[in-house]
Structures are given as C-alpha cells and as structure tokens.
Amino acid sequence: MIFRSIVILCALSACAATAETRPKSTPPPQPVETPSPAPASPELDLKRAHSLLKLGQTKKALKVLQKWENAKEAPAVLLHTLGRLRAASNQLVPAIKLYERALAKEPKRRWRIELAAIYDFSGRSNDAIELYVALLAEQEDNALRRELGLTLLLAKEPGRAIPHLKKSLSVKPNLDNRAELALALCYAEQFSEADQTLRDGTKSTADGLYTPAAIGEVIQCLGDPVATLDLVKSIQSRLDAGLYQRLLEALSRQAHTN
C-alpha cells in the first residue's frame, strides 16, 4: 500500500484524500508479524510425551510434562503418567503426590495397585498394607495377596503374613511362593512347619529349583546347622548342584564346630 504510514495517521481526517495526490515512492519495509504461540494444552503435551516414551526418551518426556506438575487443571491421566516417570526415576515422594492427585480425579484400580507398590518401596508399609487390604476386599487377586503377604513380612509382621502367603501358595504352588511361606513361618518361630514346607517342595509338580536367595534366607533363619543339614539333603532335587554342594560344606563345618 502507498504511503501506508500517512494513510494510517490520516485515516480519520481529510488528509486521507491528500495522501493519494502525493508523489509515489518506495514504501517502507513492512514489520514481520510473529504469530502468537499456541496456548498450552495438557492433551497435546501428553501426546508428545507418549511419542517420546516410545522412542525411549524418558528425560525429554518428563521435561514436557513437568510444567503441569502443580497445575490444578492437569488431567488425571497426565498426573498418572508424570507420577510413573517420577517413580521410575526413584523420585518416590513426588511420585506419590502425583498418584494421589490422579486418583482423587479418577480412582482407577490399576493406578491404586501401582501406588501400593510405590508406598511399599518408599518405606510407607502401613499405607501399602491398607491399600492392598482395600483392593482385596473389592476383588480377589492372588498376585495382590502375595504382595500383601510379602509387605507384611518385610514390615516384621510374619504372623499376619502367613495366612496370605499360604493362600497364595495354594492357588499358585510354585517354589518361590513355597520359600516365601517358609521364611514367614521361620520368622514366626514356627521352625518345624517352615522345614516341612520346604521338604514338601520335592513332592510338588511345579518345575524349577529353589533360588539361592530364597533358600539362603530360610536356612539362615533356621539356625540349627544339624537340622538344616538334614533339610538340605532332603531337598537336593530342588537345588542347583553347585548351591547344594556349597550349602553341604558350610553346614557340615558349622555342625562339627558346634
């Protein structure tokens, strides 16, 4: 447009007509209008974060979402995703807060199960136990019952853990569940039943072997090297050959020393 600045200045006066009679000249450069940034959208940011997560770019996904961490309008699914990212980064305290806010908006069962595990890992055993009990009251789930038993065991409540671990073993009679029950029985000073629980593993139709970690904890708890030596011999078929030999040698030395 010719003489754009003059026309703008005179638009409301008679000089608009005068502008058309002035000699033509090169118009001044036009300012480049920068488009306004699109308003922030949690839905779009969540979509971007999911795309980054598929590429394995966890830190970038976290950076995209963290602006919504304290936003009241953040949707539940975004808070849950951000909570999972915080938990995966071992930032358990902020992860718990995010989960609790997400659940206040949408109390999804799957999210509650995840929160129970985070409570447990963060040392909040009582909160984890309370949540597991509530979840089991709503719907039976053998995997959750086992988690409740183990949480009680780690919270030094083996007496409360035993019935849950027994029920878990009855539903899924594998050697891991059997060793966990034996450990709970041992911590409850029910040594004979702990011993028998491990021996019964040789009669089980379940495949596999007792893991070194699981069997090692029970043997350490049982204490008596003579009785434990007899136990180890009786469950040889359920032990790795190398592990069996190491246990045999160690317990034999202890038995002779005592």
Secondary structure, DSSP 8 states (H G I E B T S, - for coil): -TTHHHHHHHTTSTHHHHHTTS-------------------HHHHHHHHHHHHHTT-HHHHHHHHGGGTT-TT--HHHHHHHHHHHHHTT-HHHHHHHHHHHHHH---HHHHHHHHHHHHHTT-HHHHHHHHHHHHHHS--HHHHHHHHHHHHHTT-HHHHHHHHHHHHHHS--HHHHHHHHHHHHHTT-HHHHHHHHHGGGT----S---HHHHHHHHHHH--HHHHHHHHHHTGGGS-HHHHHHHHHHHHHHHHH-
